[in-house]
Amino acid sequence: MGAKNIEISEQVPASRKLGAEDAADLLEGARRLVTAKARKIRSFDLQSDDQGEAVAAMLGPTGNLRAPTLKRGDLVLVGFDADTWEDELA
């Protein structure tokens, strides 16, 4: 994250499994969620969209939080799409 001058405040190893409750906790204080699964990009307005649907979009098929996940201010990014991350972190 050095190229964007983003300081990592917490890094969680992949061996620590995070589930739906952890995903919901990440959304506290956030206004937007952007998820990337394969080529499908979804954006949620957390002030008006269904919180349950947003949490479900953050989880993989095993029920664990998808990686990578980044929270920056009021934005949460889950999953990786290079163009989306570039646009959102610009």
Buried (B, 14 or more C-beta within 10 A) or exposed (E): EEEEEEEEEEEEEEEEEBEBEBBBEBBEEBEBBBBBBEEEBBEBEBEEBEEEEBBEBBBEEEEBBBEEBBBEEEBBBBBBBEEBBEEBBE
